[in-house]
């Protein structure tokens, strides 16, 4: 993680290869789920919705905070889009990726965040 001035630490999620990776700087390694990325093997809206729901459920176990509430709100909005549309609309993957990067210090040890990040990476979002 890099910081400049008084900014928050930044995490960039790039390409994922192999069987595991770590989010954050605390050396928490989590298993990932692999998808083909495009075509028939790409994760669909239902898989992405399930990953969002799993992360929301995992957030309940974290201490209450403004940050947790903000991330939960973003995930709730994404879940609503996926439920209503039944498809992954343009920009949704990028918004979810941005939320994970923004709230990385909060979710760095949550395996559900790692699974969602892997799905987003496979979608290229």
N, CA, C and O atoms as a DFTB+ gen file, in Angstrom:
500 C
 N C O
     1  1       0.842      -1.174       0.000
     2  2       0.000       0.000       0.000
     3  2       0.883       1.231       0.000
     4  3       1.937       1.278       0.634
     5  1       0.421       2.209      -0.724
     6  2       1.174       3.437      -0.802
     7  2       0.311       4.600      -0.340
     8  3      -0.898       4.625      -0.572
     9  1       0.943       5.551       0.310
    10  2       0.234       6.757       0.705
    11  2       1.047       7.943       0.270
    12  3       2.268       7.863       0.134
    13  1       0.365       9.047       0.051
    14  2       1.063      10.289      -0.246
    15  2       0.403      11.385       0.558
    16  3      -0.811      11.576       0.482
    17  1       1.185      12.093       1.315
    18  2       0.632      13.139       2.159
    19  2      -0.282      12.555       3.216
    20  3       0.079      11.592       3.893
    21  1      -1.468      13.135       3.361
    22  2      -2.420      12.686       4.365
    23  2      -3.468      11.731       3.801
    24  3      -4.486      11.496       4.451
    25  1      -3.246      11.175       2.609
    26  2      -4.230      10.301       1.985
    27  2      -4.294       8.949       2.671
    28  3      -3.350       8.524       3.338
    29  1      -5.431       8.277       2.493
    30  2      -5.613       6.922       2.999
    31  2      -4.773       5.953       2.166
    32  3      -4.493       6.237       1.001
    33  1      -4.367       4.822       2.732
    34  2      -3.653       3.821       1.963
    35  2      -4.493       3.384       0.766
    36  3      -5.716       3.294       0.863
    37  1      -3.843       3.117      -0.351
    38  2      -4.554       2.724      -1.568
    39  2      -4.189       1.292      -1.935
    40  3      -3.029       0.891      -1.843
    41  1      -5.180       0.540      -2.345
    42  2      -4.971      -0.829      -2.793
    43  2      -5.449      -0.920      -4.222
    44  3      -6.547      -0.459      -4.533
    45  1      -4.668      -1.490      -5.084
    46  2      -5.054      -1.689      -6.474
    47  2      -5.222      -3.183      -6.699
    48  3      -4.344      -3.972      -6.347
    49  1      -6.344      -3.570      -7.284
    50  2      -6.582      -4.971      -7.596
    51  2      -6.303      -5.142      -9.076
    52  3      -7.042      -4.630      -9.916
    53  1      -5.242      -5.859      -9.395
    54  2      -4.879      -6.092     -10.783
    55  2      -5.293      -7.479     -11.221
    56  3      -6.300      -8.011     -10.754
    57  1      -4.539      -8.050     -12.095
    58  2      -4.825      -9.390     -12.594
    59  2      -4.521     -10.429     -11.515
    60  3      -3.550     -10.302     -10.769
    61  1      -5.358     -11.445     -11.447
    62  2      -5.180     -12.506     -10.460
    63  2      -4.796     -13.781     -11.186
    64  3      -5.519     -14.235     -12.073
    65  1      -3.670     -14.359     -10.820
    66  2      -3.227     -15.636     -11.373
    67  2      -2.878     -16.550     -10.221
    68  3      -2.420     -16.081      -9.179
    69  1      -3.084     -17.843     -10.385
    70  2      -2.753     -18.781      -9.323
    71  2      -3.946     -19.018      -8.425
    72  3      -5.088     -18.786      -8.820
    73  1      -3.681     -19.480      -7.219
    74  2      -4.785     -19.915      -6.373
    75  2      -5.085     -19.008      -5.196
    76  3      -6.101     -19.206      -4.530
    77  1      -4.253     -18.025      -4.911
    78  2      -4.566     -17.165      -3.777
    79  2      -3.878     -15.821      -3.929
    80  3      -2.913     -15.675      -4.679
    81  1      -4.396     -14.847      -3.204
    82  2      -3.767     -13.536      -3.144
    83  2      -4.195     -12.869      -1.853
    84  3      -5.065     -13.375      -1.144
    85  1      -3.596     -11.756      -1.551
    86  2      -3.862     -11.074      -0.296
    87  2      -4.344      -9.666      -0.578
    88  3      -3.831      -8.999      -1.476
    89  1      -5.332      -9.207       0.187
    90  2      -5.778      -7.822       0.111
    91  2      -5.288      -7.154       1.382
    92  3      -5.488      -7.669       2.481
    93  1      -4.654      -6.017       1.229
    94  2      -4.176      -5.290       2.395
    95  2      -2.746      -5.652       2.732
    96  3      -2.092      -6.399       2.004
    97  1      -2.277      -5.125       3.824
    98  2      -0.889      -5.312       4.184
    99  2      -0.674      -6.207       5.379
   100  3       0.432      -6.242       5.916
   101  1      -1.674      -6.924       5.813
   102  2      -1.528      -7.728       7.019
   103  2      -1.226      -9.183       6.740
   104  3      -1.291     -10.016       7.644
   105  1      -0.903      -9.495       5.518
   106  2      -0.516     -10.846       5.109
   107  2      -1.615     -11.872       5.355
   108  3      -1.324     -13.023       5.682
   109  1      -2.880     -11.468       5.203
   110  2      -3.996     -12.403       5.275
   111  2      -4.202     -12.950       3.868
   112  3      -4.561     -12.196       2.963
   113  1      -3.985     -14.231       3.669
   114  2      -4.135     -14.834       2.356
   115  2      -5.431     -15.612       2.321
   116  3      -5.756     -16.346       3.254
   117  1      -6.171     -15.446       1.237
   118  2      -7.479     -16.062       1.116
   119  2      -7.565     -16.838      -0.193
   120  3      -6.958     -16.447      -1.190
   121  1      -8.302     -17.918      -0.192
   122  2      -8.506     -18.680      -1.417
   123  2      -9.366     -17.883      -2.373
   124  3     -10.216     -17.100      -1.949
   125  1      -9.146     -18.081      -3.660
   126  2      -9.926     -17.385      -4.666
   127  2     -10.745     -18.369      -5.469
   128  3     -10.507     -19.576      -5.443
   129  1     -11.719     -17.825      -6.185
   130  2     -12.546     -18.610      -7.085
   131  2     -12.144     -18.212      -8.492
   132  3     -12.038     -17.022      -8.788
   133  1     -11.920     -19.177      -9.361
   134  2     -11.460     -18.887     -10.718
   135  2     -12.589     -19.031     -11.723
   136  3     -13.346     -20.002     -11.696
   137  1     -12.690     -18.052     -12.608
   138  2     -13.654     -18.067     -13.690
   139  2     -12.907     -17.733     -14.966
   140  3     -11.816     -17.164     -14.923
   141  1     -13.488     -18.082     -16.091
   142  2     -12.852     -17.858     -17.373
   143  2     -12.796     -16.403     -17.790
   144  3     -11.910     -16.032     -18.559
   145  1     -13.706     -15.560     -17.316
   146  2     -13.656     -14.143     -17.599
   147  2     -14.614     -13.665     -18.668
   148  3     -15.234     -12.617     -18.492
   149  1     -14.763     -14.386     -19.769
   150  2     -15.666     -13.947     -20.826
   151  2     -16.430     -15.139     -21.357
   152  3     -16.121     -16.288     -21.041
   153  1     -17.428     -14.852     -22.165
   154  2     -18.195     -15.922     -22.787
   155  2     -19.000     -16.711     -21.771
   156  3     -19.425     -16.171     -20.750
   157  1     -19.205     -17.979     -22.052
   158  2     -20.030     -18.832     -21.204
   159  2     -19.418     -19.066     -19.822
   160  3     -20.149     -19.328     -18.867
   161  1     -18.089     -18.975     -19.697
   162  2     -17.439     -19.234     -18.422
   163  2     -17.390     -18.011     -17.513
   164  3     -17.002     -18.129     -16.351
   165  1     -17.771     -16.853     -18.010
   166  2     -17.746     -15.639     -17.193
   167  2     -18.786     -15.739     -16.085
   168  3     -19.858     -16.311     -16.280
   169  1     -18.465     -15.186     -14.936
   170  2     -19.467     -15.179     -13.872
   171  2     -20.669     -14.356     -14.295
   172  3     -20.532     -13.333     -14.966
   173  1     -21.828     -14.805     -13.904
   174  2     -23.053     -14.094     -14.245
   175  2     -23.538     -13.237     -13.100
   176  3     -22.905     -13.151     -12.048
   177  1     -24.675     -12.605     -13.326
   178  2     -25.257     -11.714     -12.324
   179  2     -25.565     -12.467     -11.033
   180  3     -25.381     -11.926      -9.942
   181  1     -26.030     -13.708     -11.147
   182  2     -26.381     -14.478      -9.949
   183  2     -25.152     -14.761      -9.094
   184  3     -25.217     -14.670      -7.868
   185  1     -24.030     -15.105      -9.729
   186  2     -22.792     -15.362      -8.979
   187  2     -22.272     -14.085      -8.325
   188  3     -21.802     -14.106      -7.187
   189  1     -22.361     -12.989      -9.046
   190  2     -21.908     -11.714      -8.486
   191  2     -22.822     -11.298      -7.335
   192  3     -22.344     -10.814      -6.309
   193  1     -24.126     -11.481      -7.497
   194  2     -25.073     -11.164      -6.434
   195  2     -24.786     -11.996      -5.195
   196  3     -24.822     -11.477      -4.079
   197  1     -24.506     -13.267      -5.376
   198  2     -24.195     -14.137      -4.238
   199  2     -22.939     -13.659      -3.514
   200  3     -22.898     -13.659      -2.284
   201  1     -21.915     -13.252      -4.264
   202  2     -20.679     -12.751      -3.647
   203  2     -20.932     -11.459      -2.879
   204  3     -20.376     -11.260      -1.799
   205  1     -21.770     -10.579      -3.430
   206  2     -22.115      -9.334      -2.745
   207  2     -22.869      -9.645      -1.445
   208  3     -22.594      -9.052      -0.402
   209  1     -23.813     -10.574      -1.522
   210  2     -24.570     -10.969      -0.325
   211  2     -23.653     -11.571       0.741
   212  3     -23.805     -11.281       1.928
   213  1     -22.710     -12.404       0.321
   214  2     -21.785     -13.017       1.279
   215  2     -20.928     -11.967       1.974
   216  3     -20.671     -12.069       3.173
   217  1     -20.488     -10.965       1.232
   218  2     -19.700      -9.901       1.846
   219  2     -20.562      -9.096       2.815
   220  3     -20.101      -8.744       3.901
   221  1     -21.798      -8.802       2.440
   222  2     -22.692      -8.072       3.353
   223  2     -22.902      -8.867       4.636
   224  3     -22.916      -8.290       5.724
   225  1     -23.064     -10.179       4.524
   226  2     -23.235     -11.020       5.715
   227  2     -21.977     -11.006       6.574
   228  3     -22.066     -11.002       7.802
   229  1     -20.813     -10.999       5.945
   230  2     -19.549     -10.980       6.687
   231  2     -19.346      -9.641       7.400
   232  3     -18.725      -9.595       8.463
   233  1     -19.860      -8.559       6.829
   234  2     -19.705      -7.245       7.453
   235  2     -20.390      -7.170       8.816
   236  3     -19.967      -6.412       9.689
   237  1     -21.437      -7.951       8.991
   238  2     -22.168      -7.948      10.264
   239  2     -21.250      -8.346      11.414
   240  3     -21.459      -7.922      12.551
   241  1     -20.244      -9.150      11.129
   242  2     -19.333      -9.617      12.177
   243  2     -18.247      -8.599      12.517
   244  3     -17.510      -8.779      13.487
   245  1     -18.146      -7.536      11.728
   246  2     -17.160      -6.487      12.001
   247  2     -17.739      -5.467      12.974
   248  3     -18.958      -5.312      13.046
   249  1     -16.891      -4.769      13.722
   250  2     -17.393      -3.735      14.624
   251  2     -18.171      -2.665      13.845
   252  3     -17.816      -2.327      12.716
   253  1     -19.224      -2.145      14.459
   254  2     -20.008      -1.092      13.818
   255  2     -19.144       0.150      13.646
   256  3     -18.394       0.544      14.539
   257  1     -19.274       0.750      12.471
   258  2     -18.540       1.978      12.197
   259  2     -19.198       2.691      11.023
   260  3     -20.015       2.117      10.302
   261  1     -18.827       3.942      10.850
   262  2     -19.319       4.719       9.712
   263  2     -18.859       4.081       8.412
   264  3     -19.611       4.022       7.439
   265  1     -17.606       3.599       8.401
   266  2     -17.054       2.976       7.204
   267  2     -17.823       1.712       6.833
   268  3     -18.140       1.488       5.664
   269  1     -18.118       0.892       7.832
   270  2     -18.867      -0.341       7.578
   271  2     -20.254      -0.021       7.019
   272  3     -20.717      -0.678       6.087
   273  1     -20.908       0.981       7.585
   274  2     -22.233       1.377       7.115
   275  2     -22.175       1.891       5.674
   276  3     -23.069       1.608       4.877
   277  1     -21.125       2.646       5.342
   278  2     -20.992       3.181       3.984
   279  2     -20.771       2.054       2.978
   280  3     -21.387       2.049       1.911
   281  1     -19.902       1.105       3.306
   282  2     -19.660      -0.021       2.407
   283  2     -20.925      -0.859       2.265
   284  3     -21.265      -1.279       1.159
   285  1     -21.621      -1.104       3.361
   286  2     -22.854      -1.874       3.304
   287  2     -23.877      -1.187       2.399
   288  3     -24.596      -1.854       1.654
   289  1     -23.940       0.133       2.462
   290  2     -24.847       0.885       1.592
   291  2     -24.506       0.701       0.123
   292  3     -25.397       0.522      -0.707
   293  1     -23.212       0.744      -0.203
   294  2     -22.786       0.547      -1.586
   295  2     -23.105      -0.869      -2.063
   296  3     -23.543      -1.067      -3.196
   297  1     -22.882      -1.849      -1.186
   298  2     -23.179      -3.236      -1.542
   299  2     -24.687      -3.450      -1.686
   300  3     -25.125      -4.202      -2.557
   301  1     -25.479      -2.796      -0.840
   302  2     -26.933      -2.895      -0.918
   303  2     -27.425      -2.351      -2.261
   304  3     -28.293      -2.949      -2.898
   305  1     -26.877      -1.233      -2.680
   306  2     -27.250      -0.640      -3.968
   307  2     -26.896      -1.581      -5.121
   308  3     -27.691      -1.765      -6.043
   309  1     -25.708      -2.171      -5.068
   310  2     -25.292      -3.101      -6.121
   311  2     -26.192      -4.339      -6.138
   312  3     -26.583      -4.809      -7.206
   313  1     -26.516      -4.862      -4.959
   314  2     -27.395      -6.032      -4.880
   315  2     -28.758      -5.705      -5.470
   316  3     -29.332      -6.521      -6.190
   317  1     -29.277      -4.532      -5.175
   318  2     -30.564      -4.116      -5.730
   319  2     -30.540      -4.064      -7.243
   320  3     -31.492      -4.490      -7.896
   321  1     -29.448      -3.538      -7.813
   322  2     -29.307      -3.495      -9.276
   323  2     -29.287      -4.895      -9.870
   324  3     -29.945      -5.160     -10.877
   325  1     -28.532      -5.787      -9.246
   326  2     -28.420      -7.149      -9.753
   327  2     -29.744      -7.891      -9.641
   328  3     -30.108      -8.644     -10.545
   329  1     -30.465      -7.690      -8.547
   330  2     -31.753      -8.350      -8.363
   331  2     -32.782      -7.827      -9.352
   332  3     -33.537      -8.608      -9.932
   333  1     -32.821      -6.519      -9.551
   334  2     -33.826      -5.902     -10.425
   335  2     -33.576      -6.199     -11.899
   336  3     -34.507      -6.490     -12.650
   337  1     -32.320      -6.125     -12.303
   338  2     -32.004      -6.268     -13.717
   339  2     -31.686      -7.687     -14.150
   340  3     -31.867      -8.040     -15.315
   341  1     -31.215      -8.501     -13.218
   342  2     -30.834      -9.861     -13.571
   343  2     -29.619      -9.932     -14.477
   344  3     -29.320     -10.979     -15.051
   345  1     -28.919      -8.808     -14.600
   346  2     -27.720      -8.768     -15.434
   347  2     -26.711      -7.817     -14.808
   348  3     -27.046      -7.002     -13.949
   349  1     -25.470      -7.942     -15.261
   350  2     -24.417      -7.056     -14.779
   351  2     -24.387      -5.862     -15.725
   352  3     -23.911      -5.962     -16.855
   353  1     -24.896      -4.746     -15.254
   354  2     -24.971      -3.542     -16.086
   355  2     -23.589      -2.894     -16.195
   356  3     -22.756      -3.037     -15.300
   357  1     -23.354      -2.180     -17.300
   358  2     -22.070      -1.485     -17.461
   359  2     -21.794      -0.563     -16.280
   360  3     -22.674       0.166     -15.822
   361  1     -20.582      -0.609     -15.809
   362  2     -20.152       0.242     -14.708
   363  2     -20.282      -0.376     -13.331
   364  3     -19.627       0.076     -12.392
   365  1     -21.120      -1.407     -13.186
   366  2     -21.327      -2.004     -11.869
   367  2     -20.046      -2.646     -11.342
   368  3     -19.689      -2.455     -10.180
   369  1     -19.364      -3.396     -12.180
   370  2     -18.123      -4.044     -11.741
   371  2     -17.096      -3.008     -11.292
   372  3     -16.422      -3.192     -10.279
   373  1     -16.979      -1.917     -12.051
   374  2     -16.019      -0.867     -11.702
   375  2     -16.404      -0.199     -10.383
   376  3     -15.529       0.114      -9.575
   377  1     -17.698       0.022     -10.153
   378  2     -18.133       0.616      -8.884
   379  2     -17.846      -0.303      -7.707
   380  3     -17.403       0.154      -6.654
   381  1     -18.097      -1.596      -7.879
   382  2     -17.809      -2.549      -6.804
   383  2     -16.311      -2.634      -6.531
   384  3     -15.882      -2.678      -5.378
   385  1     -15.525      -2.655      -7.597
   386  2     -14.069      -2.680      -7.435
   387  2     -13.599      -1.438      -6.683
   388  3     -12.757      -1.529      -5.790
   389  1     -14.142      -0.285      -7.046
   390  2     -13.799       0.964      -6.361
   391  2     -14.154       0.914      -4.882
   392  3     -13.397       1.393      -4.038
   393  1     -15.315       0.329      -4.570
   394  2     -15.723       0.209      -3.165
   395  2     -14.753      -0.672      -2.395
   396  3     -14.382      -0.346      -1.267
   397  1     -14.336      -1.788      -2.992
   398  2     -13.378      -2.671      -2.313
   399  2     -12.039      -1.975      -2.108
   400  3     -11.409      -2.130      -1.062
   401  1     -11.608      -1.214      -3.097
   402  2     -10.348      -0.491      -2.955
   403  2     -10.466       0.592      -1.889
   404  3      -9.559       0.762      -1.075
   405  1     -11.573       1.324      -1.889
   406  2     -11.797       2.408      -0.938
   407  2     -11.861       1.895       0.497
   408  3     -11.339       2.533       1.411
   409  1     -12.494       0.753       0.692
   410  2     -12.690       0.214       2.033
   411  2     -11.763      -0.961       2.323
   412  3     -12.056      -1.763       3.209
   413  1     -10.651      -1.083       1.598
   414  2      -9.707      -2.190       1.783
   415  2      -9.239      -2.352       3.231
   416  3      -9.194      -3.481       3.719
   417  1      -8.891      -1.277       3.933
   418  2      -8.450      -1.477       5.321
   419  2      -9.525      -2.126       6.197
   420  3      -9.206      -2.831       7.155
   421  1     -10.787      -1.889       5.871
   422  2     -11.889      -2.460       6.637
   423  2     -12.063      -3.955       6.361
   424  3     -12.368      -4.724       7.272
   425  1     -11.871      -4.365       5.105
   426  2     -12.202      -5.741       4.712
   427  2     -10.991      -6.600       4.360
   428  3     -11.151      -7.684       3.799
   429  1      -9.784      -6.135       4.680
   430  2      -8.593      -6.855       4.244
   431  2      -8.522      -8.300       4.734
   432  3      -7.882      -9.128       4.087
   433  1      -9.149      -8.618       5.836
   434  2      -9.089      -9.983       6.354
   435  2     -10.385     -10.757       6.131
   436  3     -10.534     -11.862       6.652
   437  1     -11.314     -10.207       5.377
   438  2     -12.606     -10.849       5.136
   439  2     -12.537     -11.653       3.845
   440  3     -12.386     -11.081       2.766
   441  1     -12.647     -12.963       3.946
   442  2     -12.511     -13.811       2.766
   443  2     -13.600     -13.549       1.733
   444  3     -13.364     -13.741       0.540
   445  1     -14.787     -13.116       2.157
   446  2     -15.852     -12.802       1.207
   447  2     -15.451     -11.631       0.310
   448  3     -15.857     -11.581      -0.851
   449  1     -14.668     -10.699       0.827
   450  2     -14.178      -9.585       0.013
   451  2     -13.202     -10.089      -1.034
   452  3     -13.184      -9.599      -2.163
   453  1     -12.396     -11.063      -0.661
   454  2     -11.446     -11.653      -1.602
   455  2     -12.176     -12.376      -2.721
   456  3     -11.791     -12.272      -3.886
   457  1     -13.228     -13.107      -2.375
   458  2     -14.004     -13.817      -3.396
   459  2     -14.668     -12.834      -4.355
   460  3     -14.671     -13.061      -5.565
   461  1     -15.226     -11.754      -3.835
   462  2     -15.844     -10.739      -4.689
   463  2     -14.790     -10.085      -5.584
   464  3     -15.037      -9.856      -6.768
   465  1     -13.629      -9.788      -5.027
   466  2     -12.548      -9.186      -5.822
   467  2     -12.131     -10.114      -6.953
   468  3     -11.853      -9.652      -8.059
   469  1     -12.083     -11.408      -6.692
   470  2     -11.714     -12.370      -7.741
   471  2     -12.750     -12.375      -8.862
   472  3     -12.387     -12.417     -10.038
   473  1     -14.018     -12.331      -8.517
   474  2     -15.073     -12.268      -9.535
   475  2     -14.944     -11.004     -10.370
   476  3     -15.037     -11.046     -11.596
   477  1     -14.731      -9.887      -9.700
   478  2     -14.608      -8.611     -10.414
   479  2     -13.398      -8.603     -11.335
   480  3     -13.455      -8.073     -12.445
   481  1     -12.308      -9.191     -10.872
   482  2     -11.110      -9.274     -11.700
   483  2     -11.371     -10.115     -12.939
   484  3     -10.929      -9.771     -14.035
   485  1     -12.090     -11.217     -12.765
   486  2     -12.376     -12.082     -13.913
   487  2     -13.322     -11.393     -14.907
   488  3     -13.319     -11.719     -16.094
   489  1     -14.127     -10.442     -14.423
   490  2     -15.011      -9.683     -15.304
   491  2     -14.279      -8.520     -15.969
   492  3     -14.771      -7.925     -16.928
   493  1     -13.103      -8.211     -15.444
   494  2     -12.340      -7.101     -16.005
   495  2     -12.867      -5.744     -15.574
   496  3     -12.554      -4.731     -16.200
   497  1     -13.679      -5.710     -14.490
   498  2     -14.341      -4.463     -14.061
   499  2     -13.543      -3.615     -13.220
   500  3     -14.001      -2.549     -12.806
